[in-house]
Amino acid sequence: MQPWIPRPTVIAATIVGMTVLTLSGFMVPALWNEAVGARDAAGFTFGFLGVAAVFAGYARLLWLNLMRRTRPAHRLGLAAIAAACWTAPLLGVDQGWGNALLVPSGLIAVVLPVREAVPVAAAATVLTPVYGVLLGLPALTVLYEVTGVPLGAFSGYVTVWLFHVVQELREARAELARSAVGEERQRFARDLHDVLGHSLQAVALRAEVAERFLDRDGGRVRKELAEIQRMARDSVRDVREVVRGYRATSLAAELDGMSAVLRAAGIRCEPPAVSPALPAHVHEPLGWVAREAATNVLRHSTATWCEISVRADGGGVRVEIVNDGAARRSAGDAGSGLPGLAERIAAAGGEFRAGPDGDGTFRVTAALPAAPVEGDR
C-alpha cells in the first residue's frame, strides 16, 4: 500500500507555520521582556510591529518559493528582513534582540540560487558573530550565531528541496496512475477487439452457411444454428472474462477453433500438432495470434488455403500462419488487430511479423522465448 501524500499546499502551509513558530523562539522572548520586564510600552509597540512585519515577509517569501514562484525582486524582501533584524539590537532595546540576527539566514538558500547562496551564507557566517561582538552581545550568543547561521541556511535549503521532492513524487505517482489507466484501456480495447472480432466474424460465417442450406438441407441448417448458439454463449463468457481480466486460453484449443472456422468458410486448413509440454506463458499471447489471424483471413482476403505450423525448441516457441489471400487483400483495410498483436508479443518479450511474402501469400509469424520475461509471470 502506497503512503498517503498530502496536497502540496497543505505541506507548504505546514512548513510556513512551523517555521514562523520556530522563529518566534528567537524574537518573542525579547518582545515579552519589553512588555513585562522593562515595561516599555513604546519599545513593546515598536518591537511588536517590527516582529509582525518580519514574520509576514518571511512567511510570504517562503511560501512563494515553495510554490516555485521565485522572482528577482525577492532579493529585496530578503534584504529588508535582514535590515530589520540587524537594526533591532541598535535601538537600545533588550539584549535578547541579538537572536534576531539569525532570522534572515533561513531565507538565504530559499530566495537565492545555490551559486549565490553559498558565498552569501559564508559571508553571513563570518559577519554575524563579528557584528554581535561589536554590539556587545554575550559570548554564548555570539558562539550560537557562529553555528546558527550556516545551520539556518542549510536547513532552509533542505526544507525547500524536500518539499519539491515530495511534490515531484506526488506528480510522478499521478502520472503513473494515468499511464496505468491508459495501458489498461489499451489492453481492454485489444482484448475486446480480438474476442468480439473473431467471434462475430465466425457467427456471421455460420449464419451465411445456414442461409445457403436453408432450402435444401434442414439438418445442416439446424447444425449451423446450434453452432451459432454455442459461439454466442462462448463469446458472452469470453467478454465477461476479458472484463474481469482473468481470461486464459490454450494454444491447441485456439488453433483447433481457427481451423474449424476456416474450414466452414471453405478454406483448406488443418490444425497442427501442439505439444502439451509448451511453456504455460506462451498459450495466451500465441492464442491471440491464432484468433486475429483467422479473423484477418476471413475479413481481409479470399484465401483458399491456410497452413499453420508450431515449432518448439530450447530457444522458444514459434507459430507461423500462411494463407494464399495476400494478392486479394483490400488495400488500406488492415484494421487494428495486427498492431495490437505486435504490442502483445513485444510485451511478452517475443518477436512478431506480418506481411505478404511476394508470391501471393500472407505470413504471420510470432515467436516467444522459452522463459517468461520479467513482469510477464
N, C-alpha and C positions, 0 to 999 in steps of 0.2 A: 504494500500500500504506500503510495507516494505521500510525503509530508504535505500538510496544508501550508500554502504560502499566502500571506495576506496581500491585499492590494498595495501597490507601491505608495499611494497617497497615505494609507494608514501607517505604513512603516515610516514614511518621511515625517509625518506628523508626530509619531512617537519619538523619532530621533531628535527632532527640533525641541519637543517638550522636555526630554531628558537632558539635552544639552543646556537649555536655559536653566533647568533646575540645578544642574551641576555648577553653572556659572554663578548662580545665586549664592553658592557657598563662598565665593571669593569676595562678593560685594555686599551682601545683605548684613553680615556681622558688623561691618563698619557703619552701615546705614542705621542699624539698630543702636549702636553706641551713640550716634549723633542724637537719636531721639530720646534714649533712656539715660545714657551715661552723661554725656556732655550737656544734654538738654538745650541743644542749639537748634531752635526752630528754623532759622534761616538755613543753617547747614544741612539740616534734615530735608527741607523742601528742595533745595538745590540738588542735593545728592539723590533724592528720590526721582526727580525729573531726569537727571543725568543717567541713572541706572535704567530707568524705563526706556529712555531713548536708545541706550546701548543694547539692551536686550531686544528691543523691537528691530533695530537694524541688524543685529546678529542673527536673529531668527529668520528675517526676510532673506538675507544673503545665503544662509544655509539652505533654506527651502528652495530658492531659485536654482542653486547649483545642484541640489539633489534631483531636481526636475530637469536637469540638463539645459537650463536657460542662462548659462554663463554669458556675461556681457563684459566688454572692456570697462564700462562705467562702474562695475562692481569694485574695481580697484579704489575708486574714490570713496565708496562706502567703507571699505576696509581701512583706508587712511583716516576717515572721520572717526571711526570707532577707536583706532589706535590713538588718535589725538585726544579724544575724550578720556580714555583710560590713563594715558600718560600725564594728562593735565590735573587729574583729580588729586594726586598727592601734593601738588604745588599750591593748593588752595588753603592750606593751613588746617585742614580737617584731620580727623583721627588717622593715626599711623596705619590702621587696618586697611586704608585705601591703597596701600602698597601692593596688595594682592591683585588689584585691578590691572597691574602691568602684564599679567599673564593672559588676560582675556583675549586680546587680539591674536595670540599665537594659534588658537584653534582654527582660525579662518585663513591662515596663510596658504596652506596647501589646498584649501577648498576653493578660494577665489582665483589664485594664481596657478598657471600651468606649472608642471613639475620643474621644467628647466629654469623657471623664475623663482619658484617656491623654495628650492634648495638653498640658493645663496641668500635669499631674504631671511629664511629661518636661521641660517648660520649667523647672519649679522645680528638678528634679534637675540640669539642665544648669548652673544657677547655684550651687546649694548644694554640689554635689560638689567642684568646684575650690576653693570657699571653705573647705570642710572640710579639703581637702588642704593648703591653705596653713596652716590652724590646726594641723594635725598636723606641719607642718614637712617635708612631702614635697618631693623635688627639683622644681625648676621644670619640667623636662621632663615629669615625671609629671603635674604639675598641668595643663600645657598639653595633654597627651594626654587628660586627663579632660574638658577643655572640649569637645573634638571627639568623644570616645569615647561620652559619654552620649547625645547625640542620634542618633549613628550606630547605637548599640546598640539604642535604642528603635525607630528606623526599620527596622533590619534584622530585629528580631523581628516587627514588624508585616508586613513584606513576606514573610517566610518563611511565616507562618501564612496570609496571604492567597493566596500562590501555591499552597500545599498545598490549600486549599479550592477554588481554581480547578481544579486538576488533578483533585481528587475529583469536582467537578461535571462536568468534561469526561468522566470515565470513566462517570459515571452517565448523562450525556446520550448517550454512544455506546451504552451498553447499552439505553437507551430507544429509540434509533433502530433498533437491531438488532431489538428486539421489535416495533417498528412495521413494519419491513420484512418480518419473518416474517408478521405479521398481514395485511399487504396482499397478500403473495404467496399466502397461504392463501385470501383472498377472491378473488383473481384466478383461482386454480386452481379454486375452487368454481364461479365463474361460468362459466369455460370448460368445465368438465366438465358442468355443468348444461345449457349451451347445446348442446354437441356431442351428449351422450347423450340429452337430452330430445328434440331434433329427430330424431335418427337412430332411436331406439327407437320414437317415435311413427310415423315413416314405415314402419319394419319391421312394426309392428303393423297399420298400414293395409293394407300389401301382403298380409299374411297373411290379413286379413279378406276382401280381394278374391279371393284364391286359393280361400278356403273357399267363397265364393259360387258360383264357377265350377267347383267340384270335380267335380260330376256331369254337367255339360253342355258344358264346353269344356276339354278336356285341354291344348290348345295354350296357352290363356290361363293355365291354372294353371302350366304349365312356365315361361311367360314371367315370371309373378309370382314364382315360386320363384327364377329366375335373378336377378331384380331384388333379391330379399331377400338372396341371397348377396352380390351386389355391394355393397349397402348395409352389410351386416355387415362386409365387408372394409374398406370405406371408414371405417366407424366405428372399427374397430380402429386403422387408420392415423391417424385424427384424434386419438384418445385418446393415442396414442404421441407425436404432435406437440405436443399440449397439455402432456403431462408434460415434454417437452423444452423447452417454451416458445418453439418456433420456428414455430408454426402461422401460415401466411399464407393468405389467401383472396382470391377475386376477386368483386367485387360482381355482375358479369354472371353468373358461374357459380352464385352463391348464389341469384340471382333465377330463373334457369332451373330450378335444382333445386327451389326453392319452388313454382314454377308447376306443375312436373310432379307433385309430391306432391299438391298441392291438386286438380289435375285428376283424378288417380287416385281421389281421395275423392269425386268427383262435384261439385266446386266449380268454377265457371267462373273461369278465371284465365289471363291471357296475360302472358308476360314482356315488360317494356318494352325499348325500345332503349336500350342503355347505351353512351355514348361511350367509345371506347378511350383518349381523352385525359384521363380523370379523374385527378386527383392520386393518387399512389400511397398516401398516408396515409389516404384515405377508404375504401379497399376493405375492410379488416379490420373496423373498427367498424360500417360500414353492412352488411357481410355478416352480422355477428352479429344486427343488427336484422332482416334477412330471415329468418334461421333461427328466431329467437324468435317473430316474427310468425306464421310458418307453424305452429309448434308450438301457439301460443295459439289460432289459428283451428281447428285440428283438435281440441284438447283442451277448450277452454272455450266453444265455440259450435257452432251447427249452421248455419253460413253457407252460402248457395247461390252467392254470387259474391264475388270479391275483385279489387280493382283496385290496380295498382301503378304509380306514376309516379316518374320520376327527372328532376330538373331541375338543370342545372349552369350557372352563370354566373360572372362575375368575383368575386362575393362568396362563393361556396362551392357545395356540393352538397347537395341536399335530396331525401330519399326519403319518400314517403307511401304507406302501405298501408291501404286501406279495405275493410271487409267488412260484410255486412248481418246479422251474427250478434249484435249488441250486445243486442238485446231478449231473447235466449235464453241469454246468458252466465250461468253459475252464480254467484250472489251469494256473495261471500267466498271465491272459489276462483281468485283472480288468480295465485297462485303467487309465485315469487321471481324469475322471469325479467325482468319489466319493471323492477323496481328495479335489477337488475344491469345492464340495458341503459342505464338513466339514468346509472349510475356510469361506464360505459364512455364514453358520448358526452360527459359532462361532463369526464372526464379528457382527452379529445381536443380540448377547447375548443369543443364544439358545444352544441346545444340538443336536448332530447328531450321529446316529449309523447305521451301515450297515454290514450285515454278515449273514451266514447261521444259522438256528436255531437248527440244528442237526437232524431234522426229514425230511430232503429233501426240506425244504422251505428256501427261502432267504427273509430277512426282512430289510426294510429301514424305519428308524424312525427319524423324525425331529420334534423338539419341540421349540417353540418360546414363550417368555414371553408376557403377555398381553400389557405391556407398552414397547415402544421402548427404547433401551439403548441410553445413551448419545452419540452423534455423528452419530446416525443412523436415525435421524429425517429427 
